[in-house]
Amino acid sequence: MASSSKAISILFITIFFSSTLGLNISSTNSLSPNLTSIQSICQSTPYPDSCFDSLKLSISINISPDILTYLLQTLHTALSEATKLTNLFSNGGNSNDIVEKQRGTLQDCKELHETTLSILEKTVSSIKDGDSKKLADARVYLSAALTNKNTCLEGLDSALGPLKPVMVKSLIGTYKHVSNSLSMLPKLGKRHRNRRLSCRVLRGVDDEYNPREVVTVAVDGTGNFSTIGDAIRFAPNKSKERVMIYVREGVYEENVVIPSCKTNIVLIGDGSEVTFITGNRSVVDGWTTFRSATLAVSGEGFLARDITIQNRAGPEKHQAVALRVSADLAAFYRCTFNGYQDTLYVHSFRQFYRECNISGTIDYIFGNAAAVFQACNIISRMPMPGQFTVITAQS
C-alpha cells in the first residue's frame, strides 16, 4: 500500500511539474517576439539599459512591436522623469541647497527645463499625429532638449551645495531617455525634409504693414513705450498672429528678454546704423554665458530687421553675448550683432540670418542650432594679446 501511495505521489508531481513547465515555455515563447525586438532596438540606442527599463512593460502587455510604439513609450518615460525634476529645480535655491557662483545658474536651469517639458509634449503630439513630415520637427525638438541639458550642466559646473550632485545625477538620468528617443526617430529621405527655413518669406518682413496694428517704442517717450522690454511685456501671450513692434532710432540701454510665451514677435528698427539695443553683461562680472545676452529670444517665430544688438563689455570680460536665440523658426534681416567673445549665441532650434553683420574675436558665432547664414558679413576684430581669433564653435 505504501509503495502504491508513493508511486501515485511521484506520478502527480511529475504531471504537475510538466504542466507548469509547459505553461512557462508557452508563455516565454509568446513573449519572445516583443523581447527580441526590444533588445534589438535598445542595442542601437546610446543608453541600452535605460531603454530596456523604459520598455520592459511592453514585454508583459499586448502591444504592437513597432518602432513608433516603442518611441512613444520612451518619450512618455522621458516626460515622466522630466516632470519629477520640476520640484527639484523649484526648491534648489532654498536653504543654500545650491550656491550660485554665477548669477542666473538656477534660473537658467528652470527656464531650460520648462522649455524641455514643452518640447517633449510637442514631440509626443507630433509622433501621435502619424504625419511623417512632422518627424523632422520632432528631431529638432529633441535635439534642442539635449542642448538645454548641456547648458544647464555647464552652469551647474561652477555651483556648490548639497543638492548639486543630486540635481546633476537626475538631469543625466532623465536625459538618457531623451537621447534614446532621438536615436529611435526614423531617418527621413530628402523628399520629406522640412524646408521652412529656406523659404523666401524668411528674408524679411513685408515693407507694407498697417501702422494702426504696430506698437511703437521711442527712447524719447513719444511712442507707446519708452523701453523695448515694456513693449514685449504688453504683447499678448501665445499669439498666432504677428505682433509688430516698431523701435524708433535711438540707443536702448537694456537687456531684453523675449520669453517662450511671447510668440510671433516682430521687432522693426529704423536701420542698424541708428537703432541700437545695448548691454554689458559678462561672465567676468558674474553672469552665466546664457544670461549675459543683451537680447535673449525664446519665443517661437521671432523676426527682427534693421536693428543693431551689441554687448559692450569688452574683450577683457571674456564671454559676453550680444544676441542669444533659443527659439524655433527665428529670423533676422539686415541686423548687426557686435561684441567680442561669444557675440552671437545660436543656442538651439532652427534659425535664419539674411544680410546681417556679425563681429567678434573668439567663438563669436557659437551654439547648437540649425542656423543658416545668407549673404552675411562675418567680421573678425582684434583679440587681446596672446589670443587667437576663432569664428565658430559648437556648444
Kinemage of the C-alpha trace (Angstrom):
@kinemage 1
@onewidth
@group {chain A} dominant
@subgroup {mainchain}
@vectorlist {calphas} color= white
{ca met a 1} P 0.000 0.000 0.000
{ca ala a 2} L 2.832 2.379 0.952
{ca ser a 3} L 4.599 1.569 -2.296
{ca ser a 4} L 1.437 2.248 -4.304
{ca ser a 5} L 0.857 5.587 -2.487
{ca lys a 6} L 4.435 6.718 -3.220
{ca ala a 7} L 4.034 5.863 -6.897
{ca ile a 8} L 0.849 7.927 -7.126
{ca ser a 9} L 2.609 10.891 -5.431
{ca ile a 10} L 5.555 10.720 -7.810
{ca leu a 11} L 3.206 10.495 -10.775
{ca phe a 12} L 1.216 13.562 -9.539
{ca ile a 13} L 4.386 15.638 -9.022
{ca thr a 14} L 5.686 14.657 -12.451
{ca ile a 15} L 2.425 15.610 -14.158
{ca phe a 16} L 2.188 18.908 -12.210
{ca phe a 17} L 5.801 19.868 -12.956
{ca ser a 18} L 5.436 19.003 -16.630
{ca ser a 19} L 2.250 21.053 -16.913
{ca thr a 20} L 3.829 24.040 -15.164
{ca leu a 21} L 6.943 23.838 -17.309
{ca gly a 22} L 4.773 23.635 -20.399
{ca leu a 23} L 2.928 26.779 -19.360
{ca asn a 24} L 6.177 28.652 -18.726
{ca ile a 25} L 7.648 27.598 -22.052
{ca ser a 26} L 4.444 28.573 -23.831
{ca ser a 27} L 4.406 31.941 -22.027
{ca thr a 28} L 8.067 32.607 -22.835
{ca asn a 29} L 7.543 31.727 -26.471
{ca ser a 30} L 4.584 34.109 -26.702
{ca leu a 31} L 6.656 36.942 -25.223
{ca ser a 32} L 9.866 36.346 -27.124
{ca pro a 33} L 8.944 38.376 -30.246
{ca asn a 34} L 8.460 41.527 -28.157
{ca leu a 35} L 11.526 40.795 -26.066
{ca thr a 36} L 13.639 40.195 -29.152
{ca ser a 37} L 12.501 43.383 -30.874
{ca ile a 38} L 13.026 45.448 -27.704
{ca gln a 39} L 16.528 44.070 -27.246
{ca ser a 40} L 17.322 44.802 -30.888
{ca ile a 41} L 16.030 48.381 -30.686
{ca cys a 42} L 17.690 49.137 -27.364
{ca gln a 43} L 21.079 47.898 -28.507
{ca ser a 44} L 21.093 50.619 -31.156
{ca thr a 45} L 20.419 53.438 -28.644
{ca pro a 46} L 23.079 55.397 -26.710
{ca tyr a 47} L 21.839 54.010 -23.362
{ca pro a 48} L 20.564 50.413 -23.808
{ca asp a 49} L 19.920 49.784 -20.087
{ca ser a 50} L 17.753 52.893 -19.739
{ca cys a 51} L 15.980 51.971 -22.962
{ca phe a 52} L 15.174 48.476 -21.684
{ca asp a 53} L 13.938 49.881 -18.355
{ca ser a 54} L 11.506 52.162 -20.168
{ca leu a 55} L 10.250 49.410 -22.495
{ca lys a 56} L 10.197 46.336 -20.243
{ca leu a 57} L 6.492 46.865 -19.520
{ca ser a 58} L 5.903 46.077 -23.196
{ca ile a 59} L 7.040 42.511 -22.580
{ca ser a 60} L 4.072 41.776 -20.312
{ca ile a 61} L 1.330 43.586 -22.265
{ca asn a 62} L -0.030 43.008 -25.722
{ca ile a 63} L 1.206 45.962 -27.789
{ca ser a 64} L 2.312 46.201 -31.369
{ca pro a 65} L 6.106 45.679 -31.529
{ca asp a 66} L 6.901 48.571 -33.892
{ca ile a 67} L 9.417 51.388 -33.606
{ca leu a 68} L 6.889 54.236 -33.237
{ca thr a 69} L 5.106 52.453 -30.381
{ca tyr a 70} L 8.407 51.970 -28.574
{ca leu a 71} L 9.403 55.556 -29.360
{ca leu a 72} L 6.203 56.890 -27.783
{ca gln a 73} L 6.730 54.755 -24.702
{ca thr a 74} L 10.299 56.035 -24.332
{ca leu a 75} L 9.077 59.620 -24.761
{ca his a 76} L 6.438 59.116 -22.071
{ca thr a 77} L 9.173 57.856 -19.745
{ca ala a 78} L 11.298 60.921 -20.543
{ca leu a 79} L 8.323 63.218 -19.892
{ca ser a 80} L 7.516 61.470 -16.616
{ca glu a 81} L 11.114 61.719 -15.387
{ca ala a 82} L 11.397 65.348 -16.517
{ca thr a 83} L 8.223 66.222 -14.607
{ca lys a 84} L 9.797 64.851 -11.423
{ca leu a 85} L 12.676 67.310 -11.866
{ca thr a 86} L 10.351 70.315 -11.612
{ca asn a 87} L 10.215 70.326 -7.806
{ca leu a 88} L 13.961 69.761 -7.623
{ca phe a 89} L 14.627 72.934 -9.618
{ca ser a 90} L 11.936 74.870 -7.755
{ca asn a 91} L 13.402 74.012 -4.355
{ca gly a 92} L 17.045 74.276 -5.407
{ca gly a 93} L 17.527 77.800 -4.095
{ca asn a 94} L 16.134 77.086 -0.633
{ca ser a 95} L 18.438 76.907 2.398
{ca asn a 96} L 21.562 77.274 0.244
{ca asp a 97} L 20.996 73.839 -1.304
{ca ile a 98} L 22.513 75.344 -4.460
{ca val a 99} L 25.025 78.176 -4.126
{ca glu a 100} L 25.484 80.040 -7.405
{ca lys a 101} L 28.932 81.282 -8.361
{ca gln a 102} L 27.403 82.896 -11.462
{ca arg a 103} L 24.161 84.852 -11.378
{ca gly a 104} L 21.330 83.088 -13.137
{ca thr a 105} L 22.585 79.487 -12.904
{ca leu a 106} L 19.455 78.088 -11.282
{ca gln a 107} L 17.130 80.372 -13.234
{ca asp a 108} L 18.760 79.166 -16.464
{ca cys a 109} L 18.076 75.551 -15.488
{ca lys a 110} L 14.457 76.316 -14.553
{ca glu a 111} L 13.815 78.129 -17.822
{ca leu a 112} L 15.504 75.454 -19.904
{ca his a 113} L 13.646 72.729 -18.025
{ca glu a 114} L 10.266 74.373 -18.697
{ca thr a 115} L 11.184 74.530 -22.378
{ca thr a 116} L 12.123 70.851 -22.339
{ca leu a 117} L 8.763 69.857 -20.826
{ca ser a 118} L 7.006 71.769 -23.601
{ca ile a 119} L 9.316 70.189 -26.189
{ca leu a 120} L 8.547 66.655 -25.009
{ca glu a 121} L 4.797 67.304 -25.052
{ca lys a 122} L 5.025 68.704 -28.602
{ca thr a 123} L 7.142 65.737 -29.695
{ca val a 124} L 4.625 63.218 -28.335
{ca ser a 125} L 1.875 65.092 -30.182
{ca ser a 126} L 3.901 65.110 -33.418
{ca ile a 127} L 4.508 61.352 -33.255
{ca lys a 128} L 0.879 60.557 -32.394
{ca asp a 129} L -0.312 62.518 -35.444
{ca gly a 130} L 1.383 59.921 -37.610
{ca asp a 131} L 2.455 62.566 -40.141
{ca ser a 132} L 5.909 61.667 -41.443
{ca lys a 133} L 6.580 65.348 -42.233
{ca lys a 134} L 6.402 66.124 -38.503
{ca leu a 135} L 9.242 63.718 -37.734
{ca ala a 136} L 11.681 66.440 -38.831
{ca asp a 137} L 10.120 68.749 -36.233
{ca ala a 138} L 10.437 66.030 -33.594
{ca arg a 139} L 14.133 65.659 -34.367
{ca val a 140} L 14.658 69.419 -33.929
{ca tyr a 141} L 12.685 69.448 -30.664
{ca leu a 142} L 14.617 66.577 -29.068
{ca ser a 143} L 17.962 67.995 -30.191
{ca ala a 144} L 17.006 71.276 -28.505
{ca ala a 145} L 16.091 69.405 -25.315
{ca leu a 146} L 19.551 67.821 -25.194
{ca thr a 147} L 21.110 71.251 -25.737
{ca asn a 148} L 19.075 72.510 -22.761
{ca lys a 149} L 20.536 69.778 -20.581
{ca asn a 150} L 24.102 70.612 -21.597
{ca thr a 151} L 23.571 74.332 -20.975
{ca cys a 152} L 22.171 73.651 -17.506
{ca leu a 153} L 25.069 71.336 -16.641
{ca glu a 154} L 27.596 73.942 -17.820
{ca gly a 155} L 26.079 76.453 -15.425
{ca leu a 156} L 25.918 73.978 -12.538
{ca asp a 157} L 29.584 73.140 -13.032
{ca ser a 158} L 30.615 76.226 -11.050
{ca ala a 159} L 27.849 75.918 -8.433
{ca leu a 160} L 28.163 74.456 -4.929
{ca gly a 161} L 25.784 72.986 -2.369
{ca pro a 162} L 24.460 69.606 -1.177
{ca leu a 163} L 21.733 69.474 -3.848
{ca lys a 164} L 24.142 69.863 -6.761
{ca pro a 165} L 25.155 66.167 -7.118
{ca val a 166} L 21.512 65.088 -6.795
{ca met a 167} L 20.461 67.567 -9.473
{ca val a 168} L 23.277 66.586 -11.830
{ca lys a 169} L 22.529 62.867 -11.427
{ca ser a 170} L 18.801 63.407 -12.022
{ca leu a 171} L 19.478 65.515 -15.114
{ca ile a 172} L 21.789 62.941 -16.637
{ca gly a 173} L 19.398 60.064 -15.881
{ca thr a 174} L 16.354 61.844 -17.275
{ca tyr a 175} L 18.027 62.937 -20.485
{ca lys a 176} L 19.222 59.429 -21.256
{ca his a 177} L 15.605 58.742 -22.210
{ca val a 178} L 15.538 61.901 -24.350
{ca ser a 179} L 18.710 60.824 -26.133
{ca asn a 180} L 17.300 57.334 -26.689
{ca ser a 181} L 14.099 58.833 -28.108
{ca leu a 182} L 16.106 60.916 -30.565
{ca ser a 183} L 18.048 57.860 -31.735
{ca met a 184} L 14.782 55.938 -32.319
{ca leu a 185} L 13.343 58.535 -34.692
{ca pro a 186} L 13.133 57.101 -38.210
{ca lys a 187} L 15.506 58.690 -40.696
{ca leu a 188} L 13.831 60.769 -43.391
{ca gly a 189} L 14.667 60.915 -47.070
{ca lys a 190} L 15.247 64.223 -48.858
{ca arg a 191} L 11.663 64.427 -50.106
{ca his a 192} L 10.356 64.535 -46.519
{ca arg a 193} L 12.685 67.228 -45.235
{ca asn a 194} L 11.112 70.389 -43.906
{ca arg a 195} L 12.170 73.410 -45.988
{ca arg a 196} L 10.609 76.176 -43.904
{ca leu a 197} L 13.977 77.682 -43.035
{ca ser a 198} L 14.953 78.164 -46.656
{ca cys a 199} L 11.597 79.705 -47.609
{ca arg a 200} L 11.974 83.124 -49.245
{ca val a 201} L 9.464 84.665 -46.817
{ca leu a 202} L 12.120 84.482 -44.084
{ca arg a 203} L 14.296 87.003 -45.888
{ca gly a 204} L 12.454 89.813 -44.178
{ca val a 205} L 9.196 91.317 -43.029
{ca asp a 206} L 6.983 92.890 -45.677
{ca asp a 207} L 7.607 96.608 -46.090
{ca glu a 208} L 3.843 97.218 -46.197
{ca tyr a 209} L 2.035 96.883 -42.873
{ca asn a 210} L -0.864 98.584 -41.107
{ca pro a 211} L 0.563 101.238 -38.726
{ca arg a 212} L -2.552 101.011 -36.543
{ca glu a 213} L -1.531 97.459 -35.640
{ca val a 214} L 2.007 98.451 -34.644
{ca val a 215} L 3.249 99.179 -31.119
{ca thr a 216} L 5.839 101.973 -31.150
{ca val a 217} L 8.868 102.238 -28.863
{ca ala a 218} L 10.715 105.562 -28.647
{ca val a 219} L 13.536 106.315 -26.237
{ca asp a 220} L 12.387 109.953 -26.003
{ca gly a 221} L 8.939 108.926 -24.738
{ca thr a 222} L 6.976 109.866 -27.873
{ca gly a 223} L 5.876 106.283 -28.599
{ca asn a 224} L 3.575 103.834 -26.833
{ca phe a 225} L 6.535 102.748 -24.702
{ca ser a 226} L 9.990 104.101 -23.945
{ca thr a 227} L 11.622 100.678 -23.471
{ca ile a 228} L 11.545 97.551 -25.610
{ca gly a 229} L 11.075 95.391 -22.513
{ca asp a 230} L 7.792 97.148 -21.666
{ca ala a 231} L 6.525 96.614 -25.206
{ca ile a 232} L 7.370 92.913 -25.012
{ca arg a 233} L 5.529 92.556 -21.694
{ca phe a 234} L 2.499 94.296 -23.241
{ca ala a 235} L 2.388 91.840 -26.166
{ca pro a 236} L -0.173 89.009 -25.932
{ca asn a 237} L 0.962 85.546 -24.890
{ca lys a 238} L 0.970 82.658 -27.377
{ca ser a 239} L -0.086 84.882 -30.269
{ca lys a 240} L -0.786 83.103 -33.541
{ca glu a 241} L -0.624 86.418 -35.417
{ca arg a 242} L 2.389 88.672 -35.919
{ca val a 243} L 2.872 91.211 -33.103
{ca met a 244} L 4.592 94.208 -34.703
{ca ile a 245} L 6.848 96.391 -32.533
{ca tyr a 246} L 8.444 99.395 -34.225
{ca val a 247} L 11.611 100.580 -32.446
{ca arg a 248} L 12.482 104.141 -33.427
{ca glu a 249} L 16.055 105.295 -33.788
{ca gly a 250} L 17.990 105.690 -30.563
{ca val a 251} L 20.155 103.793 -28.104
{ca tyr a 252} L 18.204 101.451 -25.806
{ca glu a 253} L 20.331 100.575 -22.785
{ca glu a 254} L 18.530 97.445 -21.618
{ca asn a 255} L 18.741 93.685 -21.513
{ca val a 256} L 15.698 92.462 -23.414
{ca val a 257} L 14.166 89.029 -22.817
{ca ile a 258} L 11.547 87.536 -25.121
{ca pro a 259} L 10.245 84.502 -23.184
{ca ser a 260} L 8.799 81.382 -24.772
{ca cys a 261} L 5.231 82.578 -24.112
{ca lys a 262} L 5.766 85.601 -26.402
{ca thr a 263} L 5.410 84.037 -29.848
{ca asn a 264} L 5.498 85.681 -33.292
{ca ile a 265} L 7.065 88.935 -32.082
{ca val a 266} L 8.471 91.211 -34.821
{ca leu a 267} L 10.998 93.956 -33.969
{ca ile a 268} L 11.473 96.572 -36.687
{ca gly a 269} L 14.117 99.268 -36.319
{ca asp a 270} L 14.867 102.426 -38.291
{ca gly a 271} L 18.101 100.875 -39.531
{ca ser a 272} L 21.076 99.119 -37.989
{ca glu a 273} L 23.017 102.398 -38.193
{ca val a 274} L 20.580 104.277 -35.918
{ca thr a 275} L 18.615 101.771 -33.781
{ca phe a 276} L 20.726 100.115 -31.056
{ca ile a 277} L 19.996 97.698 -28.206
{ca thr a 278} L 22.990 97.786 -25.876
{ca gly a 279} L 24.124 95.822 -22.821
{ca asn a 280} L 27.355 94.956 -20.997
{ca arg a 281} L 26.788 91.752 -19.011
{ca ser a 282} L 29.658 89.251 -18.961
{ca val a 283} L 30.911 86.080 -17.311
{ca val a 284} L 33.715 88.025 -15.607
{ca asp a 285} L 31.064 90.198 -13.951
{ca gly a 286} L 29.339 87.111 -12.571
{ca trp a 287} L 26.708 86.222 -15.166
{ca thr a 288} L 26.311 82.880 -16.904
{ca thr a 289} L 27.025 82.959 -20.637
{ca phe a 290} L 23.354 82.117 -21.237
{ca arg a 291} L 22.166 85.040 -19.074
{ca ser a 292} L 24.702 87.581 -20.380
{ca ala a 293} L 22.814 88.254 -23.635
{ca thr a 294} L 21.741 91.797 -24.464
{ca leu a 295} L 18.785 90.324 -26.383
{ca ala a 296} L 17.616 86.829 -25.402
{ca val a 297} L 14.965 85.252 -27.626
{ca ser a 298} L 12.981 82.151 -26.633
{ca gly a 299} L 9.640 82.925 -28.318
{ca glu a 300} L 8.928 80.853 -31.424
{ca gly a 301} L 8.546 82.647 -34.746
{ca phe a 302} L 10.559 85.722 -33.742
{ca leu a 303} L 11.586 88.134 -36.517
{ca ala a 304} L 13.838 91.217 -36.409
{ca arg a 305} L 15.096 93.648 -39.016
{ca asp a 306} L 17.147 96.842 -39.230
{ca ile a 307} L 18.462 96.780 -35.653
{ca thr a 308} L 21.927 96.616 -34.064
{ca ile a 309} L 22.315 94.451 -30.965
{ca gln a 310} L 25.587 94.823 -29.102
{ca asn a 311} L 27.414 93.839 -25.945
{ca arg a 312} L 29.973 96.466 -24.940
{ca ala a 313} L 31.583 94.542 -22.078
{ca gly a 314} L 34.915 94.462 -23.936
{ca pro a 315} L 37.384 91.662 -24.737
{ca glu a 316} L 38.810 91.582 -21.195
{ca lys a 317} L 35.401 90.464 -19.864
{ca his a 318} L 35.573 87.256 -21.958
{ca gln a 319} L 32.168 85.616 -22.641
{ca ala a 320} L 29.661 88.420 -23.251
{ca val a 321} L 26.747 87.634 -25.573
{ca ala a 322} L 25.023 90.249 -27.734
{ca leu a 323} L 22.238 88.002 -29.072
{ca arg a 324} L 21.126 84.603 -27.805
{ca val a 325} L 18.429 82.724 -29.715
{ca ser a 326} L 16.700 79.681 -28.205
{ca ala a 327} L 13.607 79.923 -30.409
{ca asp a 328} L 12.393 77.805 -33.290
{ca leu a 329} L 11.912 79.420 -36.703
{ca ala a 330} L 13.554 82.712 -35.746
{ca ala a 331} L 14.834 85.024 -38.490
{ca phe a 332} L 16.940 88.206 -38.691
{ca tyr a 333} L 17.166 90.556 -41.672
{ca arg a 334} L 19.637 93.424 -42.118
{ca cys a 335} L 20.664 93.308 -38.455
{ca thr a 336} L 24.085 93.868 -36.883
{ca phe a 337} L 25.488 91.944 -33.906
{ca asn a 338} L 28.565 93.478 -32.268
{ca gly a 339} L 30.645 92.044 -29.452
{ca tyr a 340} L 33.920 90.334 -28.706
{ca gln a 341} L 33.882 86.804 -27.267
{ca asp a 342} L 30.623 84.866 -27.849
{ca thr a 343} L 28.807 87.631 -29.743
{ca leu a 344} L 26.086 85.516 -31.358
{ca tyr a 345} L 24.774 82.524 -29.391
{ca val a 346} L 22.745 80.393 -31.817
{ca his a 347} L 21.660 78.222 -28.921
{ca ser a 348} L 19.033 75.818 -30.308
{ca phe a 349} L 16.253 75.089 -32.819
{ca arg a 350} L 16.106 76.477 -36.393
{ca gln a 351} L 17.330 79.978 -37.251
{ca phe a 352} L 17.852 82.105 -40.358
{ca tyr a 353} L 20.061 85.183 -40.902
{ca arg a 354} L 19.942 87.280 -44.064
{ca glu a 355} L 22.234 90.237 -44.889
{ca cys a 356} L 23.422 90.572 -41.291
{ca asn a 357} L 26.769 91.796 -39.911
{ca ile a 358} L 28.393 89.739 -37.144
{ca ser a 359} L 31.594 90.897 -35.439
{ca gly a 360} L 33.718 89.499 -32.625
{ca thr a 361} L 37.004 87.957 -31.544
{ca ile a 362} L 36.666 84.420 -30.116
{ca asp a 363} L 33.890 81.892 -30.844
{ca tyr a 364} L 31.698 84.780 -31.875
{ca ile a 365} L 29.201 82.540 -33.660
{ca phe a 366} L 28.541 79.529 -31.463
{ca gly a 367} L 25.799 77.203 -30.261
{ca asn a 368} L 23.935 74.062 -31.275
{ca ala a 369} L 21.193 75.405 -33.552
{ca ala a 370} L 20.467 74.514 -37.161
{ca ala a 371} L 21.349 78.003 -38.403
{ca val a 372} L 21.538 79.321 -41.962
{ca phe a 373} L 23.513 82.486 -42.801
{ca gln a 374} L 22.778 84.005 -46.200
{ca ala a 375} L 24.674 86.993 -47.642
{ca cys a 376} L 26.023 87.915 -44.190
{ca asn a 377} L 29.266 89.730 -43.317
{ca ile a 378} L 31.421 87.985 -40.708
{ca ile a 379} L 33.936 90.449 -39.267
{ca ser a 380} L 36.857 89.394 -37.047
{ca arg a 381} L 38.013 92.018 -34.551
{ca met a 382} L 41.453 92.272 -32.986
{ca pro a 383} L 41.637 89.969 -29.931
{ca met a 384} L 43.642 90.636 -26.775
{ca pro a 385} L 47.397 89.856 -26.812
{ca gly a 386} L 48.011 86.118 -26.705
{ca gln a 387} L 44.544 85.269 -28.025
{ca phe a 388} L 43.631 83.761 -31.381
{ca thr a 389} L 40.633 84.705 -33.494
{ca val a 390} L 38.150 81.816 -33.735
{ca ile a 391} L 34.931 82.417 -35.636
{ca thr a 392} L 32.706 79.436 -34.795
{ca ala a 393} L 32.287 76.854 -32.054
{ca gln a 394} L 29.665 74.248 -31.198
{ca ser a 395} L 28.313 74.451 -27.667
